[in-house]
Amino acid sequence: MHRNDYGMLPIHILASMCDDVYVCGMVFKVCMGCLYERDRQGRTPLHLAVLRVARRGEEVREE
């Protein structure tokens, strides 16, 4: 699979854009083979999704 300049696969990019835990779950069910692929910073798609959902939760609490 093709990686971008940051070493990210498409699954990394999708996971980093997910705001919803259910969407993240669907992405992972579709792409189970890519779960352990790491970007240049050593993050897996799961790391990115968890960070994104956590950030989204903080934004909602601040509102």
Order of alpha helices (4+ residues) and beta strands (2+ residues): alpha-alpha-alpha
